[in-house]
Amino acid sequence: MSIDNQIQVVLIDDDPHLRQALCQTLDLAGLKVLPLGEATGLTAQLSRDWPGVVVSDIRMPGMDGLELLAELHGQDPELPVLLITGHGDVPLAVQAMRAGAYDFLEKPFASDALLDSVRRALALRRLVLDNRSLRLALSDRQQLSTRLVGQSAPMLRLREQIGALAATRADVLILGETGAGKEVVARALHDLSNRRTGPFVAINAGALAESVVESELFGHEPGAFTGAQKRRIGKFEFANGGTLFLDEIESMSLDVQVKLLRLLQERVVERLGGNQQIPLDIRIIAATKEDLRQSADQGRFRADLYYRLNVAPLRIPPLRERGEDALMLFQHFADEASSRHGLPLHELQPGQRAMLLRHNWPGNVRELQNVAERFALGLELALDSTPDGPAPGVPMSTGGLSEQVEHFEKALIAAELGRPHSSVRSLAEALGVPRKTLHDKLRKHGLSFADSGNAHADDE
């Protein structure tokens, strides 16, 4: 059992009269106090994000104040601990200060001295926790940008949504095409949540045979059906305290959907053949590549389950909507593969970058990763023979060849502008055109070298 975060001061003293007097002083000052007669077992009740301070006598039976200080700081070195000493214990208190105690008060002391020290310690504690929170948020953002690579507007929005949802208890529905990265998003939600130390259990409902899906998800008791000789713990129960990721939820039968709806509403699971309702502390992240609303309208998916799941939807944009993220992702995966295989890095040529930008990526990030792996191995940069679309971010042209060439040219120049260049000359060389021609084309397409992130480069 942990101490409530509303408690601001834990006061420990084995003298009941002094403890009562000090508690009254702190109460009258508007501070919430937990008085204790001994220190044993306190550390286990304090979490690292507890926002209070500890005030303890040094000389007590059992665990004394110095032992308590060492134990508390073993868990959280930044927790303020104030020690109370008798007249003869001042050298001991000085030793404690060197060991990390925030302050010490020598008996007898004025009430104002106690209140002043406690208030300063509480202010320090708030500052420490605020800094931790900021560092964690920064770490989370860095972690997200590493896992979900890209700077396009849809990806920036997706990372923002993940950051907002991760710390909540809300179940999430992930919407995305095959290969878009639904499990990557699910793992990010888990790893950035308070459940990160619990299990992450991933299961693909579409890969389960109809005959075993209920047993796999809900578990079963011996004798529940022919061949069920032993108790089996299902995936939901196994994920207790953590997160269960259920991919291809659209493939579940209507009967299983009924059971899932009940589990989501009541947070209990009942094994097949059993009567015991097992309470669950679990977060469900479901994923689908289909339009569940349309499936519900057609009677293939329960409407009540759809509305229950659709409280916190996250849509992963397909790669064809992410513009130049394709180049960034390709380089990321190619670098990873080169490092893994111990091979030198290869540089993409302008024509190859144009090919990547122009491809429609029906297999999304998974397809791109495979292409990048082949490229890192020194194989030909070949894309699957699927119909190519326009460069991402460029509308499909209904005009003739010249208009389509204009669209493609603009996308190619914009992609190269997104790469670091020390000067207009280096940009022109990368595109294989004279500087005068490049200036003309930038003006024609409404593009600018100064707006490309290379604003401080020389125009040489």
C-alpha positions, 0 to 999 in steps of 0.5 A: 500500500502506497502513501497518498500523494495528498500527504505533504509531510510524513512525520516520524517520532517515537515520542507520542507527545512530541509527535502530536505537538509537531503534527498540530503545528503542521496541521494549523499551517494547512499541511497534510501530515501522516504521523508515524511512531516508527520508520520501518517499512516506510520506504516501500510505501513511498513512490519516486513521484511522491511530492512530499517530504519526510521529517524524522527523529534520529534516535528511535528504536528499530530503524533510526533516522540515519538508517531511514535516510540511507534507505530513502535515498537508496530509492530516491536520492532527491527526496528531502529528509529533515532530521530532528536531534537532541542537544548531544546529537549535533555531531551526528546530525552534521554527519547526516547532512554530509550524507544528504539530509536536507536539514536538521533541527535541534531540540527544542526548536521554534514552530516557525523554524520547523515550518520554514524548513518544511516549506522550503523542502516542499518547494525544492521537491516540486522543482525536482519533480517538475524537472523530472517530468520535463526530462521524461517528456523530452525523452518520450518525444525523442523516443517517438521521433526515433520509432516513428520517423518523419517530419510530415504534418500527418506524422507530427500530428500522430506523434502528438496524439500518441503523447497525449493518449499514452499516459491515459487509461483509455483503450485505443483503436488504431486505423491503418493500412497493411504495413503502415506500422500499427504494432509500432504505434501500439508499442509506443503507447505502451512504452510511454505509459505507466504500464511500461513495466507490465507485459505487452502482449500482441496477437493477430486475430486474423492469424488464429483459427476459428476453433481456437480463438476463444481459448487463445484469448480468454483461456479455458478450464480442464474439460471445457472442450474435447482435448482441453486437459489442462487449464490454459491462461488466455492472452487477456489474463496474461496481459493483466497489469499491462497492454494487449494489442489485438490486430486485425480485429475486423476478422473476429467472429460476432460471437467473440465480439460479444465477449470482447465487448463485455470484457471492455465494459466490465474488465473481467474475463471468464475462462471457457468452461469456468464460472470464476470472473477474474478482474483485469487491470488491462489496456486494450489497443485494437487495430484494423485496416478496414472501415469498421463503421462500414462493416457495422452498417453491413452487419459484419461487425457489431455496432456497439463494439465499434462505438466502444472502441472508437472513443480514442481512434488513431489513424496512421497515414499511409506512406503515399500521404507523407511526402518526403518522409519516404526519403527520410525513412528509406535513409533510416532503414538503409543506415540501420541495415548497413550497420547491421551487415557491416557494410559501407553506406550508399548514397542515393542518387537524384534519379533514385530519390525521384523514383522513391518519391514517385512510388505509391508504396502499396505495402507502406513502411514495410515495403519501403523497409524491404527496399532499403534493406536490398539497397544496403546490401548493394542490390539494384534499387528495384520497386515492385511492379505496381502502378506508380502514383504522383509524387506524394503531396502532388495532386493527380494530374488530369492534364497532358504529359507536360503538366505531369512533368511539371508536377514531378519536377517540382516534387523532385526539387522540393525533395532535394531542398529538404536535404542539407546543402551548403550553397545553391551551387551544391543544390544545383550540382545534386540536381544536375542543372546549372545555377541559372536554370535552378534559380529559374525553376525555383521561381517558376515553382514558388520554391525558395532556397532560403526557406529550405532550412539552408537559409544561412548558406552562401549563394555560391 
